[in-house]
Amino acid sequence: MGFDRTYPLDLDIGELADGHHLIVRSISLRNESLIVDWAFVPEPAEGARLWPEIRYDADVSPPGWGGWRADWDQFARPVPKARKVWFDFFRPDYDWIVHVDWGGSGQPDDDYLRNRVARLNLHLETGAARIVR
């Protein structure tokens, strides 16, 4: 499935937990996966269970594919025709999935938009990345 690639980013997404900023170090395409390498800064105390809520999508998706959610940092790789992917980031305690119209437009509601900390857009051909707040 295409070639493997890593996009080095080191972008500050913003404060996702009190006093902790999420840094996206890189995004990689490996085999069948898209992997987001991220870290909280400062690093949470040992034993703290602090994970960002991330929604991932692409400009070209097969039927039934859109709007991925992952348990960690690994998502399904976008289809070869995809040129852009994006990630919406939320605080760890926000359940964004219930704020998307899955049965109709696929669009998020106002609560989703109010609670989104940032969106990271990545162009897969050029590697250009942009954060929208």
CYANA upper distance limits for C-alpha pairs under 8 A (distance plus 0.5 A):
  1 MET  CA     31 ASN  CA      7.13
  1 MET  CA     32 GLU  CA      7.43
  1 MET  CA     80 PRO  CA      7.96
  2 GLY  CA     80 PRO  CA      7.24
  3 PHE  CA     29 LEU  CA      8.22
  3 PHE  CA     30 ARG  CA      8.29
  3 PHE  CA     31 ASN  CA      8.35
  4 ASP  CA     28 SER  CA      7.86
  4 ASP  CA     29 LEU  CA      5.63
  4 ASP  CA     30 ARG  CA      5.52
  4 ASP  CA     31 ASN  CA      7.22
  5 ARG  CA     28 SER  CA      6.12
  5 ARG  CA     29 LEU  CA      5.69
  5 ARG  CA     30 ARG  CA      7.48
  6 THR  CA     26 SER  CA      7.25
  6 THR  CA     27 ILE  CA      6.32
  6 THR  CA     28 SER  CA      4.65
  6 THR  CA     29 LEU  CA      6.82
  7 TYR  CA     26 SER  CA      5.91
  7 TYR  CA     27 ILE  CA      5.71
  7 TYR  CA     28 SER  CA      6.58
  7 TYR  CA    127 GLY  CA      6.58
  8 PRO  CA     25 ARG  CA      6.79
  8 PRO  CA     26 SER  CA      4.91
  8 PRO  CA     27 ILE  CA      7.26
  9 LEU  CA     24 VAL  CA      6.97
  9 LEU  CA     25 ARG  CA      5.74
  9 LEU  CA     26 SER  CA      5.43
  9 LEU  CA     27 ILE  CA      7.99
  9 LEU  CA    129 ALA  CA      8.06
 10 ASP  CA     23 ILE  CA      6.70
 10 ASP  CA     24 VAL  CA      5.91
 10 ASP  CA     25 ARG  CA      4.62
 10 ASP  CA     26 SER  CA      7.00
 11 LEU  CA     23 ILE  CA      5.95
 11 LEU  CA     24 VAL  CA      5.76
 11 LEU  CA     25 ARG  CA      7.05
 12 ASP  CA     21 HIS  CA      7.27
 12 ASP  CA     22 LEU  CA      6.46
 12 ASP  CA     23 ILE  CA      5.04
 12 ASP  CA     24 VAL  CA      7.07
 13 ILE  CA     21 HIS  CA      7.41
 13 ILE  CA     22 LEU  CA      5.93
 13 ILE  CA     23 ILE  CA      6.39
 13 ILE  CA     24 VAL  CA      7.53
 13 ILE  CA     89 PHE  CA      8.21
 13 ILE  CA    117 VAL  CA      8.05
 13 ILE  CA    118 ALA  CA      6.73
 13 ILE  CA    120 LEU  CA      8.25
 13 ILE  CA    131 ILE  CA      7.75
 14 GLY  CA     21 HIS  CA      5.56
 14 GLY  CA     22 LEU  CA      6.33
 14 GLY  CA     23 ILE  CA      8.23
 14 GLY  CA    117 VAL  CA      7.26
 14 GLY  CA    118 ALA  CA      7.74
 15 GLU  CA     19 GLY  CA      7.09
 15 GLU  CA     20 HIS  CA      5.95
 15 GLU  CA     21 HIS  CA      4.59
 15 GLU  CA     22 LEU  CA      6.84
 15 GLU  CA    117 VAL  CA      8.20
 16 LEU  CA     20 HIS  CA      6.79
 16 LEU  CA     21 HIS  CA      6.35
 16 LEU  CA     22 LEU  CA      6.82
 16 LEU  CA     52 PRO  CA      7.50
 16 LEU  CA     89 PHE  CA      8.45
 16 LEU  CA     90 PHE  CA      6.95
 16 LEU  CA     91 ARG  CA      5.12
 16 LEU  CA     92 PRO  CA      7.52
 16 LEU  CA    117 VAL  CA      7.58
 17 ALA  CA     21 HIS  CA      7.51
 17 ALA  CA     50 LEU  CA      8.49
 17 ALA  CA     91 ARG  CA      6.55
 17 ALA  CA     92 PRO  CA      7.57
 19 GLY  CA     42 PRO  CA      8.18
 20 HIS  CA     40 PHE  CA      6.27
 20 HIS  CA     41 VAL  CA      5.85
 20 HIS  CA     42 PRO  CA      6.26
 20 HIS  CA     43 GLU  CA      8.00
 20 HIS  CA     44 PRO  CA      8.07
 21 HIS  CA     40 PHE  CA      5.97
 21 HIS  CA     41 VAL  CA      5.72
 21 HIS  CA     42 PRO  CA      7.69
 22 LEU  CA     38 TRP  CA      7.33
 22 LEU  CA     39 ALA  CA      6.32
 22 LEU  CA     40 PHE  CA      5.12
 22 LEU  CA     41 VAL  CA      6.91
 22 LEU  CA     52 PRO  CA      8.49
 23 ILE  CA     38 TRP  CA      6.01
 23 ILE  CA     39 ALA  CA      5.87
 23 ILE  CA     40 PHE  CA      6.64
 23 ILE  CA     41 VAL  CA      7.57
 24 VAL  CA     36 VAL  CA      7.52
 24 VAL  CA     37 ASP  CA      6.49
 24 VAL  CA     38 TRP  CA      4.86
 24 VAL  CA     39 ALA  CA      7.19
 25 ARG  CA     36 VAL  CA      8.30
 25 ARG  CA     37 ASP  CA      5.93
 25 ARG  CA     38 TRP  CA      5.93
 25 ARG  CA     39 ALA  CA      7.97
 26 SER  CA     36 VAL  CA      6.67
 26 SER  CA     37 ASP  CA      5.72
 26 SER  CA     38 TRP  CA      7.72
 27 ILE  CA     34 LEU  CA      7.50
 27 ILE  CA     35 ILE  CA      6.11
 27 ILE  CA     36 VAL  CA      5.15
 27 ILE  CA     37 ASP  CA      6.59
 28 SER  CA     34 LEU  CA      6.12
 28 SER  CA     35 ILE  CA      5.59
 28 SER  CA     36 VAL  CA      7.12
 28 SER  CA     37 ASP  CA      8.45
 29 LEU  CA     33 SER  CA      6.38
 29 LEU  CA     34 LEU  CA      5.16
 29 LEU  CA     35 ILE  CA      6.95
 29 LEU  CA     77 ARG  CA      7.15
 30 ARG  CA     34 LEU  CA      6.80
 30 ARG  CA     35 ILE  CA      7.94
 30 ARG  CA     77 ARG  CA      8.34
 31 ASN  CA     77 ARG  CA      8.34
 32 GLU  CA     76 ALA  CA      6.76
 32 GLU  CA     77 ARG  CA      5.71
 33 SER  CA     74 GLN  CA      6.87
 33 SER  CA     75 PHE  CA      6.13
 33 SER  CA     76 ALA  CA      5.30
 33 SER  CA     77 ARG  CA      4.84
 34 LEU  CA     74 GLN  CA      6.29
 34 LEU  CA     75 PHE  CA      5.57
 34 LEU  CA     76 ALA  CA      6.30
 34 LEU  CA     77 ARG  CA      5.22
 34 LEU  CA     78 PRO  CA      8.00
 35 ILE  CA     73 ASP  CA      6.19
 35 ILE  CA     74 GLN  CA      5.06
 35 ILE  CA     75 PHE  CA      6.79
 36 VAL  CA     73 ASP  CA      5.67
 36 VAL  CA     74 GLN  CA      6.98
 37 ASP  CA     73 ASP  CA      7.37
 38 TRP  CA     73 ASP  CA      8.38
 39 ALA  CA     43 GLU  CA      7.86
 40 PHE  CA     44 PRO  CA      7.42
 44 PRO  CA     48 ALA  CA      6.62
 44 PRO  CA     50 LEU  CA      7.79
 50 LEU  CA     92 PRO  CA      7.22
 51 TRP  CA     72 TRP  CA      8.12
 51 TRP  CA     92 PRO  CA      6.16
 52 PRO  CA     89 PHE  CA      7.36
 52 PRO  CA     90 PHE  CA      6.81
 52 PRO  CA     91 ARG  CA      6.45
 52 PRO  CA     92 PRO  CA      5.20
 53 GLU  CA     89 PHE  CA      6.38
 53 GLU  CA     90 PHE  CA      5.55
 53 GLU  CA     91 ARG  CA      6.69
 53 GLU  CA     92 PRO  CA      5.78
 53 GLU  CA     93 ASP  CA      8.25
 53 GLU  CA     94 TYR  CA      7.54
 53 GLU  CA     95 ASP  CA      8.12
 53 GLU  CA     96 TRP  CA      8.23
 54 ILE  CA     69 ARG  CA      6.88
 54 ILE  CA     70 ALA  CA      7.90
 54 ILE  CA     87 PHE  CA      6.83
 54 ILE  CA     88 ASP  CA      6.08
 54 ILE  CA     89 PHE  CA      5.31
 54 ILE  CA     90 PHE  CA      6.91
 55 ARG  CA     67 GLY  CA      6.64
 55 ARG  CA     68 TRP  CA      6.26
 55 ARG  CA     69 ARG  CA      5.88
 55 ARG  CA     87 PHE  CA      5.90
 55 ARG  CA     88 ASP  CA      5.53
 55 ARG  CA     89 PHE  CA      7.21
 56 TYR  CA     66 GLY  CA      8.37
 56 TYR  CA     67 GLY  CA      6.12
 56 TYR  CA     68 TRP  CA      5.59
 56 TYR  CA     69 ARG  CA      7.09
 56 TYR  CA     75 PHE  CA      8.40
 56 TYR  CA     85 VAL  CA      7.74
 56 TYR  CA     86 TRP  CA      6.24
 56 TYR  CA     87 PHE  CA      5.02
 56 TYR  CA     88 ASP  CA      7.10
 57 ASP  CA     66 GLY  CA      6.10
 57 ASP  CA     67 GLY  CA      5.61
 57 ASP  CA     68 TRP  CA      6.82
 57 ASP  CA     85 VAL  CA      6.20
 57 ASP  CA     86 TRP  CA      6.08
 57 ASP  CA     87 PHE  CA      7.19
 58 ALA  CA     66 GLY  CA      7.77
 58 ALA  CA     78 PRO  CA      7.18
 58 ALA  CA     82 ALA  CA      6.90
 58 ALA  CA     83 ARG  CA      8.21
 58 ALA  CA     84 LYS  CA      6.19
 58 ALA  CA     85 VAL  CA      4.65
 58 ALA  CA     86 TRP  CA      6.75
 59 ASP  CA     82 ALA  CA      6.32
 59 ASP  CA     83 ARG  CA      7.18
 59 ASP  CA     84 LYS  CA      6.07
 59 ASP  CA     85 VAL  CA      6.88
 60 VAL  CA     78 PRO  CA      8.33
 60 VAL  CA     79 VAL  CA      7.53
 60 VAL  CA     81 LYS  CA      6.97
 60 VAL  CA     82 ALA  CA      5.30
 60 VAL  CA     83 ARG  CA      8.04
 61 SER  CA     65 TRP  CA      6.37
 61 SER  CA     66 GLY  CA      6.69
 61 SER  CA     78 PRO  CA      7.69
 61 SER  CA     79 VAL  CA      7.05
 61 SER  CA     82 ALA  CA      7.81
 62 PRO  CA     66 GLY  CA      8.23
 62 PRO  CA     79 VAL  CA      8.08
 68 TRP  CA     75 PHE  CA      7.66
 68 TRP  CA     76 ALA  CA      8.45
 69 ARG  CA     75 PHE  CA      7.95
 70 ALA  CA     74 GLN  CA      6.83
 70 ALA  CA     75 PHE  CA      6.49
 78 PRO  CA     82 ALA  CA      6.69
 78 PRO  CA     85 VAL  CA      8.34
 82 ALA  CA    124 LEU  CA      8.20
 83 ARG  CA    123 HIS  CA      6.49
 83 ARG  CA    124 LEU  CA      5.69
 83 ARG  CA    125 GLU  CA      6.82
 84 LYS  CA    121 ASN  CA      7.67
 84 LYS  CA    122 LEU  CA      6.22
 84 LYS  CA    123 HIS  CA      5.04
 84 LYS  CA    124 LEU  CA      6.01
 85 VAL  CA    121 ASN  CA      6.55
 85 VAL  CA    122 LEU  CA      5.91
 85 VAL  CA    123 HIS  CA      7.14
 85 VAL  CA    124 LEU  CA      7.74
 86 TRP  CA    119 ARG  CA      7.23
 86 TRP  CA    120 LEU  CA      5.96
 86 TRP  CA    121 ASN  CA      4.92
 86 TRP  CA    122 LEU  CA      6.57
 87 PHE  CA    119 ARG  CA      5.99
 87 PHE  CA    120 LEU  CA      5.65
 87 PHE  CA    121 ASN  CA      7.15
 88 ASP  CA    116 ARG  CA      6.99
 88 ASP  CA    117 VAL  CA      8.08
 88 ASP  CA    118 ALA  CA      6.48
 88 ASP  CA    119 ARG  CA      4.95
 88 ASP  CA    120 LEU  CA      7.06
 89 PHE  CA    116 ARG  CA      6.36
 89 PHE  CA    117 VAL  CA      6.14
 89 PHE  CA    118 ALA  CA      6.04
 89 PHE  CA    119 ARG  CA      6.78
 90 PHE  CA     94 TYR  CA      6.81
 90 PHE  CA     96 TRP  CA      8.15
 90 PHE  CA    115 ASN  CA      7.02
 90 PHE  CA    116 ARG  CA      5.60
 90 PHE  CA    117 VAL  CA      5.92
 90 PHE  CA    118 ALA  CA      8.04
 91 ARG  CA    115 ASN  CA      8.38
 91 ARG  CA    116 ARG  CA      8.45
 91 ARG  CA    117 VAL  CA      7.86
 94 TYR  CA    115 ASN  CA      8.19
 95 ASP  CA     99 HIS  CA      8.34
 96 TRP  CA    100 VAL  CA      7.82
 96 TRP  CA    112 TYR  CA      6.54
 99 HIS  CA    108 PRO  CA      6.15
 99 HIS  CA    109 ASP  CA      6.06
 99 HIS  CA    111 ASP  CA      7.36
 99 HIS  CA    112 TYR  CA      6.15
100 VAL  CA    106 GLY  CA      6.51
100 VAL  CA    107 GLN  CA      6.06
100 VAL  CA    108 PRO  CA      4.66
100 VAL  CA    109 ASP  CA      6.61
100 VAL  CA    112 TYR  CA      8.10
101 ASP  CA    105 SER  CA      6.43
101 ASP  CA    106 GLY  CA      5.22
101 ASP  CA    107 GLN  CA      6.01
101 ASP  CA    108 PRO  CA      6.71
101 ASP  CA    109 ASP  CA      7.99
102 TRP  CA    106 GLY  CA      5.40
102 TRP  CA    107 GLN  CA      8.16
108 PRO  CA    112 TYR  CA      6.32
108 PRO  CA    113 LEU  CA      7.49
109 ASP  CA    113 LEU  CA      7.14
110 ASP  CA    114 ARG  CA      6.64
111 ASP  CA    115 ASN  CA      6.65
112 TYR  CA    116 ARG  CA      6.58
117 VAL  CA    133 ARG  CA      6.93
118 ALA  CA    131 ILE  CA      7.06
118 ALA  CA    132 VAL  CA      6.12
118 ALA  CA    133 ARG  CA      5.01
119 ARG  CA    131 ILE  CA      6.11
119 ARG  CA    132 VAL  CA      5.57
119 ARG  CA    133 ARG  CA      6.91
120 LEU  CA    129 ALA  CA      7.39
120 LEU  CA    130 ARG  CA      6.25
120 LEU  CA    131 ILE  CA      5.09
120 LEU  CA    132 VAL  CA      6.96
121 ASN  CA    129 ALA  CA      6.03
121 ASN  CA    130 ARG  CA      5.74
121 ASN  CA    131 ILE  CA      6.87
121 ASN  CA    132 VAL  CA      8.35
122 LEU  CA    127 GLY  CA      6.86
122 LEU  CA    128 ALA  CA      6.36
122 LEU  CA    129 ALA  CA      5.00
122 LEU  CA    130 ARG  CA      7.22
123 HIS  CA    127 GLY  CA      5.76
123 HIS  CA    128 ALA  CA      5.83
123 HIS  CA    129 ALA  CA      6.94
124 LEU  CA    128 ALA  CA      8.18
